Amino acid sequence: MTHISGRVKFASLIMKFLLLGSFVLFIFVSAYPVLGADNPFVNPAYSAAGDSQITAHAESGGDGPNQMAFWETWWFMGLVGFVLGASVVIGYRWRFHFIEQHRQRLAVEVFERTEEIERRRQMASGLSDIVRLLNTNQPLEMSLDFIVQQAVGLTEASKAAIFERQGDLVVVRACYPPGETYLLDLKNLDSTSARCLLESTFLNKPLILSRIDPATMKSDTRWELVSGDYRTALCTPLVVDEAVYGGLVLYYGEERAFTPEEVRFAHTLADQASLAITNAQLKIKAQEAAVVAERSRLARELHDAVTQTLFSASLIADVLPKLWDSDPQQAQERLEELQHLTRGALGEMRTLLMELRPSALSEADPGELLKHLADAFTGRTGLSVHFDLQVPATCEIPADVKLVFYRIAQEGLSNILKHAQATRVWMHFRCDLEMIAFTLRDDGLGFSPDRLPPGHLGLGIMRERADSVGAELTFSSQPGEGTALRLVWNFNKNTLE
């Protein structure tokens, strides 16, 4: 654009010189009739000879032949006018020509810049769609399929594929457009692709491969990973956990070279694929960690509750035959205690089994769930829970509400075990056509609701659970008078299904 602008300025300068020259010539010719023939600046008869020639001319009476100078002739005047007009026309046409060229070049450049901006916008939009997909819980296969589909749409590639190295084999994980894929053996020394991948991609280097047959100097359209006729491939490595996982390869149907920007964009797409693979591996690790944590929790529960309960029951069962012969009354009391312990261990085991199967909590009868909690509490503490259940067959409790009631009852019994030092516990559950009500009461130490110690999160968590389904949770307690917990959910005020 700089040289075009310079040419336009040069043409403008030439036109100005032509106009100036024509204007000076026109003024000079036009001044002759005004100044007269006797003016020494106009008539050549007055030469450098001086005043003597002027006097001689005057004495002769000026009767000599009246010869007109050439610039006084009509044809010279017309020629000057023609030159002047032609100079103006040519100058303007010259300048218009260069301005038109400049405008056309600008139009072409604006069009190219507009296309480039649109292409960059599409790339940014495509990458944004990929990032949005990666932030969801979609499986890895779906994410990789979407990335190769976007790679074909955002580049000029005819096909895109993502492959993974599994030992000495290369396996295609995703391919678009869909087609037949093949395994690649890296130990096959006759394979050009295997050699190239080992020397570039799996050394974390980009690879541009054009299949040229040395014998014919023509492109070989056969590829060892995918089916189809392609002549050029651009392969970028996928790096996961600082190791080369595989690669993203773009196939083209013609011989071509790649700009640095195209190579960088291919790296960007490969980075998105690496991120998808990393996220999938992290999800697997998180699931494995959750399984390990749950197993550890169950092991602690079994050790703290069931194992100790069964150990106590075993001791009682061992001494019971001897005690029965010496003191039948005490043996009867021990037998009742053994019954409580075994019932508690059974309730604890059922509770743990339900924790392992969350669907069992939503499918089980609410009275049965609360009975398991009461039995487990009795097995841990030796305290009997006075259980009152009023649930007609027509009462249908939403699964979310049932789970909240179960969790709050579980937390309430745990608080009694840890803090109340109670000797008696009452549990009441009622369901009718209007509401569901649950009450848990003990005769323990109690507490002042206004003076809860900091960090006491149990009550707050129970309130959050109740609020999540629109239930009303209230506490009544005073020091030395025990504690009562009441949870109510109204059918008319809530629309949970």
VMD Tcl script that draws the C-alpha trace (Angstrom):
set ca {
  {0.00 0.00 0.00}
  {2.95 2.36 0.53}
  {4.18 2.19 -3.07}
  {0.64 2.81 -4.39}
  {0.33 5.90 -2.19}
  {3.74 7.11 -3.47}
  {2.65 6.71 -7.08}
  {-0.52 8.67 -6.43}
  {1.50 11.49 -4.85}
  {3.93 11.46 -7.82}
  {1.07 11.69 -10.33}
  {-0.44 14.55 -8.37}
  {2.92 16.36 -8.39}
  {3.35 15.93 -12.20}
  {-0.16 17.26 -12.78}
  {0.59 20.31 -10.65}
  {3.77 21.02 -12.68}
  {1.82 20.73 -15.97}
  {-0.87 23.03 -14.72}
  {1.70 25.55 -13.48}
  {3.62 25.50 -16.80}
  {0.47 25.85 -18.83}
  {-0.70 28.69 -16.64}
  {2.61 30.61 -17.02}
  {2.58 30.15 -20.80}
  {-1.01 31.27 -20.98}
  {-0.27 34.41 -18.95}
  {2.75 35.24 -21.11}
  {0.81 34.98 -24.36}
  {-2.20 36.78 -22.97}
  {-0.03 39.71 -21.83}
  {1.10 40.61 -25.40}
  {-2.01 42.55 -26.46}
  {-2.06 44.33 -23.11}
  {1.59 45.45 -23.12}
  {1.71 46.36 -26.81}
  {4.22 45.70 -29.58}
  {6.62 48.42 -28.44}
  {7.32 46.82 -25.15}
  {10.86 45.49 -25.09}
  {9.64 42.49 -23.11}
  {7.29 41.57 -25.97}
  {8.66 42.86 -29.33}
  {12.01 41.38 -30.39}
  {12.72 44.46 -32.51}
  {13.96 46.00 -29.35}
  {17.10 44.09 -28.78}
  {20.18 44.63 -26.78}
  {21.47 47.20 -29.39}
  {20.07 49.92 -27.20}
  {18.56 53.32 -27.92}
  {20.21 53.75 -31.38}
  {18.01 51.07 -32.88}
  {14.99 52.64 -31.30}
  {15.85 56.03 -32.84}
  {16.47 54.50 -36.28}
  {13.20 52.74 -36.18}
  {11.47 55.98 -35.24}
  {13.15 57.97 -38.11}
  {12.04 55.44 -40.64}
  {8.50 56.29 -39.61}
  {7.79 52.75 -38.78}
  {6.83 52.09 -42.41}
  {8.66 48.73 -42.52}
  {6.76 45.59 -43.12}
  {4.42 44.69 -40.21}
  {5.51 41.14 -39.41}
  {3.66 39.36 -36.57}
  {5.59 37.26 -34.05}
  {4.66 33.56 -33.99}
  {3.12 33.76 -30.54}
  {0.68 36.34 -31.92}
  {-0.74 33.97 -34.46}
  {-4.08 32.26 -34.03}
  {-2.69 28.81 -34.43}
  {-0.22 29.36 -31.58}
  {-3.00 30.61 -29.36}
  {-5.07 27.54 -30.21}
  {-2.11 25.26 -29.59}
  {-1.54 26.78 -26.17}
  {-5.21 26.34 -25.29}
  {-5.11 22.74 -26.50}
  {-1.97 21.97 -24.50}
  {-3.50 23.62 -21.45}
  {-6.74 21.66 -21.72}
  {-4.98 18.40 -22.54}
  {-2.63 18.84 -19.57}
  {-5.57 19.28 -17.23}
  {-7.47 16.31 -18.66}
  {-4.45 14.00 -18.74}
  {-3.41 15.02 -15.23}
  {-6.83 14.37 -13.80}
  {-7.25 11.10 -15.67}
  {-3.82 9.96 -14.49}
  {-4.62 10.84 -10.92}
  {-8.08 9.22 -11.17}
  {-6.46 6.05 -12.52}
  {-4.09 5.77 -9.59}
  {-6.83 6.64 -7.08}
  {-9.02 3.91 -8.60}
  {-6.18 1.41 -8.29}
  {-5.65 2.51 -4.70}
  {-9.37 2.09 -3.98}
  {-9.44 -1.38 -5.51}
  {-6.42 -2.44 -3.51}
  {-8.07 -1.09 -0.37}
  {-11.30 -2.97 -1.20}
  {-9.36 -6.22 -1.67}
  {-7.46 -5.70 1.57}
  {-10.66 -4.86 3.49}
  {-12.27 -8.02 2.10}
  {-9.27 -10.15 3.08}
  {-9.16 -8.57 6.54}
  {-12.91 -9.15 6.96}
  {-12.51 -12.81 6.00}
  {-9.59 -13.13 8.40}
  {-11.60 -11.56 11.23}
  {-14.53 -13.89 10.51}
  {-12.22 -16.89 10.43}
  {-10.68 -15.89 13.74}
  {-14.14 -15.36 15.19}
  {-15.17 -18.85 14.11}
  {-12.00 -20.27 15.65}
  {-12.64 -18.47 18.93}
  {-16.27 -19.63 18.92}
  {-15.22 -23.22 18.19}
  {-12.66 -23.21 20.99}
  {-15.25 -21.70 23.33}
  {-17.66 -24.54 22.48}
  {-14.91 -27.07 23.22}
  {-14.10 -25.47 26.59}
  {-17.81 -25.37 27.45}
  {-18.09 -29.10 26.69}
  {-15.01 -29.88 28.78}
  {-16.65 -28.20 31.78}
  {-19.53 -30.69 31.67}
  {-19.66 -34.31 32.80}
  {-19.71 -35.72 29.28}
  {-17.71 -38.92 28.76}
  {-14.24 -38.69 27.21}
  {-15.32 -40.35 23.95}
  {-17.94 -37.67 23.34}
  {-15.44 -34.88 24.08}
  {-12.83 -36.29 21.69}
  {-15.44 -36.80 18.96}
  {-16.51 -33.17 19.32}
  {-12.91 -31.93 19.16}
  {-12.12 -33.74 15.90}
  {-15.40 -32.54 14.44}
  {-14.51 -28.95 15.35}
  {-11.00 -29.46 13.94}
  {-12.43 -30.32 10.51}
  {-14.89 -27.43 10.65}
  {-12.35 -24.81 11.73}
  {-9.52 -25.83 9.41}
  {-9.31 -26.86 5.76}
  {-8.64 -30.47 6.74}
  {-10.56 -33.28 5.05}
  {-10.34 -35.56 8.10}
  {-9.14 -35.34 11.69}
  {-8.20 -38.14 14.09}
  {-6.94 -38.47 17.66}
  {-4.78 -41.49 18.41}
  {-3.35 -42.98 21.60}
  {-0.19 -44.96 22.17}
  {-0.75 -48.23 23.99}
  {2.65 -49.80 24.38}
  {3.91 -50.58 20.87}
  {0.51 -50.03 19.28}
  {-1.16 -46.82 18.09}
  {-4.96 -46.86 18.44}
  {-7.37 -44.28 17.00}
  {-9.65 -42.93 19.75}
  {-11.73 -40.52 17.64}
  {-12.12 -39.84 13.92}
  {-14.20 -37.41 11.84}
  {-15.72 -37.93 9.33}
  {-16.33 -41.44 10.64}
  {-14.59 -44.20 8.72}
  {-12.57 -47.34 9.05}
  {-9.48 -47.11 11.27}
  {-6.50 -49.41 11.72}
  {-3.97 -50.33 14.37}
  {-0.39 -49.18 13.80}
  {2.48 -51.32 15.07}
  {5.44 -49.13 16.05}
  {7.77 -52.13 15.83}
  {7.05 -52.47 12.10}
  {10.19 -51.00 10.53}
  {8.58 -51.05 7.08}
  {5.91 -48.60 8.22}
  {6.67 -45.02 7.21}
  {4.07 -43.66 9.63}
  {5.49 -45.66 12.54}
  {9.00 -44.38 11.82}
  {7.83 -40.78 11.52}
  {5.78 -40.92 14.72}
  {8.68 -42.37 16.71}
  {11.05 -39.71 15.37}
  {8.74 -36.71 15.87}
  {5.35 -36.94 17.58}
  {6.41 -39.29 20.37}
  {9.42 -37.02 20.94}
  {6.98 -34.12 21.46}
  {7.68 -32.57 18.04}
  {5.12 -31.57 15.37}
  {5.09 -33.61 12.17}
  {4.21 -32.54 8.62}
  {4.14 -35.60 6.39}
  {3.63 -35.70 2.63}
  {3.39 -39.20 1.20}
  {5.73 -39.09 -1.83}
  {6.63 -42.33 -3.60}
  {10.38 -42.12 -4.45}
  {9.93 -44.28 -7.55}
  {7.17 -42.27 -9.19}
  {7.56 -38.96 -7.28}
  {3.80 -39.01 -6.79}
  {1.80 -38.84 -3.60}
  {0.88 -42.11 -1.98}
  {-2.69 -41.70 -0.76}
  {-2.64 -44.80 1.49}
  {-2.43 -44.13 5.22}
  {-1.99 -46.68 7.97}
  {-4.31 -45.23 10.63}
  {-7.41 -44.16 8.70}
  {-9.07 -44.95 5.40}
  {-9.34 -42.41 2.59}
  {-7.28 -40.64 -0.07}
  {-5.16 -37.91 1.53}
  {-1.85 -36.45 0.42}
  {-0.65 -34.33 3.36}
  {-0.93 -34.69 7.14}
  {-0.18 -32.37 10.05}
  {0.33 -34.18 13.35}
  {0.76 -32.50 16.74}
  {1.50 -34.39 19.99}
  {-0.92 -34.71 22.89}
  {0.93 -34.16 26.16}
  {-0.71 -35.47 29.34}
  {1.10 -35.31 32.70}
  {4.30 -34.18 30.94}
  {4.31 -37.32 28.78}
  {3.24 -37.81 25.16}
  {-0.14 -39.56 25.26}
  {-0.75 -39.64 21.51}
  {-1.43 -37.13 18.78}
  {-3.95 -35.11 16.80}
  {-3.54 -35.57 13.04}
  {-5.19 -33.45 10.33}
  {-5.42 -34.99 6.84}
  {-5.57 -32.93 3.63}
  {-6.52 -34.08 0.16}
  {-3.88 -31.98 -1.62}
  {-0.19 -31.19 -1.39}
  {0.20 -28.09 0.72}
  {2.38 -26.14 3.11}
  {1.32 -24.73 6.47}
  {1.66 -21.24 7.87}
  {2.95 -20.77 11.43}
  {-0.54 -19.68 12.46}
  {-2.07 -22.93 11.16}
  {0.50 -24.96 13.08}
  {-0.20 -22.95 16.25}
  {-3.95 -23.51 15.88}
  {-3.37 -27.24 15.48}
  {-1.36 -27.13 18.74}
  {-4.28 -25.31 20.39}
  {-6.71 -28.04 19.34}
  {-4.26 -30.67 20.58}
  {-4.05 -28.86 23.93}
  {-7.85 -28.99 24.24}
  {-7.78 -32.73 23.56}
  {-5.03 -33.13 26.17}
  {-7.17 -31.18 28.64}
  {-10.15 -33.47 27.97}
  {-7.99 -36.55 28.58}
  {-6.51 -35.02 31.74}
  {-9.98 -34.19 33.08}
  {-11.16 -37.75 32.40}
  {-8.15 -39.19 34.22}
  {-8.72 -36.83 37.16}
  {-12.38 -37.90 37.34}
  {-11.31 -41.55 37.44}
  {-8.81 -40.79 40.20}
  {-11.44 -38.82 42.14}
  {-13.88 -41.73 41.85}
  {-11.24 -44.16 43.01}
  {-10.36 -41.87 45.93}
  {-14.06 -41.61 46.83}
  {-14.36 -45.41 46.78}
  {-11.30 -45.75 49.02}
  {-12.65 -43.09 51.39}
  {-16.04 -44.81 51.55}
  {-14.42 -48.14 52.24}
  {-12.37 -46.57 55.02}
  {-15.51 -45.01 56.49}
  {-17.34 -48.32 56.39}
  {-14.36 -50.04 57.99}
  {-14.43 -47.48 60.84}
  {-18.19 -47.88 61.23}
  {-17.87 -51.65 61.35}
  {-15.04 -51.43 63.89}
  {-16.63 -48.76 66.08}
  {-20.13 -50.19 66.12}
  {-20.75 -53.65 64.75}
  {-17.45 -55.25 65.74}
  {-17.58 -53.95 69.31}
  {-21.25 -54.90 69.61}
  {-20.60 -58.41 68.35}
  {-17.59 -58.70 70.68}
  {-19.76 -57.75 73.68}
  {-22.43 -60.20 72.55}
  {-19.81 -62.91 72.24}
  {-18.60 -62.32 75.80}
  {-22.14 -62.47 77.16}
  {-22.87 -65.63 75.21}
  {-19.74 -67.27 76.64}
  {-20.65 -66.66 80.30}
  {-24.38 -67.14 79.90}
  {-24.45 -70.99 80.35}
  {-22.46 -70.82 83.59}
  {-24.44 -67.83 84.86}
  {-27.71 -69.60 84.15}
  {-26.86 -72.37 86.60}
  {-25.68 -70.06 89.40}
  {-28.02 -67.05 89.04}
  {-30.98 -67.52 86.69}
  {-32.28 -63.97 87.36}
  {-29.04 -62.34 86.31}
  {-28.78 -64.75 83.39}
  {-32.21 -63.59 82.22}
  {-31.07 -59.96 82.35}
  {-27.93 -60.86 80.41}
  {-30.04 -62.67 77.83}
  {-32.14 -59.56 77.31}
  {-28.98 -57.52 76.96}
  {-27.71 -60.03 74.38}
  {-30.94 -59.62 72.46}
  {-30.49 -55.82 72.43}
  {-26.89 -56.15 71.28}
  {-27.69 -58.53 68.42}
  {-30.67 -56.40 67.38}
  {-28.44 -53.33 67.40}
  {-25.73 -55.04 65.36}
  {-28.35 -56.14 62.85}
  {-29.74 -52.61 62.61}
  {-26.23 -51.21 62.17}
  {-25.48 -53.66 59.38}
  {-28.74 -52.84 57.61}
  {-27.97 -49.13 57.88}
  {-24.52 -49.63 56.39}
  {-25.98 -51.71 53.56}
  {-28.45 -48.95 52.77}
  {-25.64 -46.41 52.75}
  {-23.95 -48.54 50.10}
  {-27.11 -48.52 47.99}
  {-28.55 -44.97 47.93}
  {-31.56 -46.17 45.91}
  {-32.53 -48.40 48.87}
  {-33.03 -45.31 51.04}
  {-35.57 -43.81 48.64}
  {-37.37 -47.13 48.10}
  {-37.53 -48.32 51.71}
  {-40.47 -47.72 54.02}
  {-39.83 -44.67 56.30}
  {-40.86 -46.59 59.41}
  {-38.38 -49.35 58.56}
  {-35.58 -46.84 58.04}
  {-36.20 -45.20 61.41}
  {-36.48 -48.61 63.10}
  {-33.02 -49.55 61.76}
  {-31.62 -46.29 63.17}
  {-33.21 -46.96 66.56}
  {-31.89 -50.51 66.69}
  {-28.39 -49.36 65.70}
  {-28.53 -46.69 68.44}
  {-29.57 -49.30 70.98}
  {-26.74 -51.57 69.92}
  {-24.20 -48.78 70.41}
  {-25.50 -47.33 73.69}
  {-27.55 -50.07 75.32}
  {-30.42 -47.55 75.65}
  {-33.84 -48.62 74.44}
  {-35.58 -46.20 72.09}
  {-39.31 -45.83 72.72}
  {-40.52 -45.87 69.13}
  {-43.99 -44.69 68.07}
  {-44.92 -45.08 64.38}
  {-48.18 -43.90 62.79}
  {-47.97 -44.33 59.01}
  {-51.13 -45.39 57.14}
  {-50.86 -47.35 53.91}
  {-52.21 -44.38 51.93}
  {-49.31 -42.10 52.95}
  {-46.92 -41.51 50.05}
  {-43.77 -39.60 51.01}
  {-41.60 -38.01 48.29}
  {-38.14 -39.56 48.03}
  {-36.31 -36.29 48.74}
  {-38.40 -35.65 51.85}
  {-37.90 -39.22 53.06}
  {-34.12 -38.86 52.73}
  {-34.11 -35.56 54.66}
  {-36.11 -37.08 57.52}
  {-33.75 -40.07 57.61}
  {-30.60 -37.90 57.68}
  {-31.93 -35.56 60.37}
  {-33.00 -38.50 62.54}
  {-29.56 -40.04 62.04}
  {-27.82 -36.79 63.02}
  {-30.13 -36.32 66.02}
  {-29.38 -39.79 67.39}
  {-25.66 -39.19 66.84}
  {-25.86 -35.95 68.88}
  {-27.63 -37.80 71.70}
  {-24.89 -40.45 71.67}
  {-22.09 -37.84 71.75}
  {-23.44 -35.09 74.00}
  {-26.70 -35.85 75.84}
  {-25.71 -38.54 78.40}
  {-29.37 -39.53 78.28}
  {-31.00 -42.51 80.01}
  {-34.17 -42.57 77.88}
  {-34.94 -41.68 74.27}
  {-38.30 -41.26 72.51}
  {-38.90 -41.28 68.76}
  {-42.25 -40.45 67.19}
  {-43.13 -40.47 63.47}
  {-46.55 -39.69 62.03}
  {-47.83 -39.27 58.48}
  {-51.33 -38.24 57.41}
  {-52.95 -36.52 54.45}
  {-51.84 -33.05 55.59}
  {-48.32 -33.37 56.97}
  {-45.39 -35.53 58.02}
  {-44.12 -35.00 61.58}
  {-41.07 -36.44 63.31}
  {-40.10 -35.90 66.95}
  {-36.92 -37.02 68.73}
  {-36.64 -36.42 72.48}
  {-34.22 -37.38 75.26}
  {-33.83 -36.76 79.02}
  {-30.16 -35.85 78.78}
  {-28.12 -32.80 79.78}
  {-29.82 -30.41 77.37}
  {-28.31 -27.12 76.26}
  {-29.10 -23.44 75.87}
  {-29.89 -22.68 72.19}
  {-28.56 -19.12 72.63}
  {-25.18 -20.32 73.92}
  {-24.05 -22.89 71.39}
  {-20.25 -23.22 71.23}
  {-18.59 -21.99 68.01}
  {-17.95 -24.65 65.38}
  {-21.06 -26.63 66.36}
  {-22.17 -27.42 62.80}
  {-24.59 -30.30 63.41}
  {-27.66 -28.13 64.04}
  {-26.81 -25.86 61.11}
  {-26.51 -28.81 58.74}
  {-29.87 -30.16 59.92}
  {-31.50 -26.78 59.28}
  {-30.03 -26.65 55.77}
  {-31.39 -30.12 55.03}
  {-34.85 -29.12 56.26}
  {-34.83 -25.90 54.22}
  {-33.87 -27.81 51.06}
  {-37.33 -29.48 50.97}
  {-39.34 -26.71 52.64}
  {-39.66 -28.46 56.01}
  {-39.80 -26.71 59.39}
  {-37.22 -27.74 62.01}
  {-37.49 -26.60 65.65}
  {-35.51 -27.33 68.83}
  {-36.56 -27.00 72.46}
  {-34.00 -27.53 75.18}
  {-32.81 -26.22 78.49}
  {-29.80 -27.26 80.56}
  {-30.66 -30.32 82.65}
  {-34.07 -30.81 81.00}
  {-33.19 -32.78 77.89}
  {-33.75 -31.86 74.27}
  {-36.66 -32.19 71.84}
  {-36.29 -32.01 68.05}
  {-39.37 -31.60 65.82}
  {-39.45 -31.73 62.01}
  {-42.66 -31.02 60.04}
  {-43.33 -31.09 56.29}
  {-46.75 -30.01 54.96}
  {-48.20 -31.48 51.79}
  {-50.25 -28.36 51.09}
  {-47.30 -25.96 51.27}
  {-44.93 -28.01 49.11}
  {-45.15 -29.47 45.62}
  {-42.26 -31.95 45.69}
  {-42.90 -35.17 43.83}
}
mol new
graphics top color blue
foreach p $ca { graphics top sphere $p radius 0.5 }
foreach p [lrange $ca 0 end-1] q [lrange $ca 1 end] { graphics top cylinder $p $q radius 0.2 }
display resetview
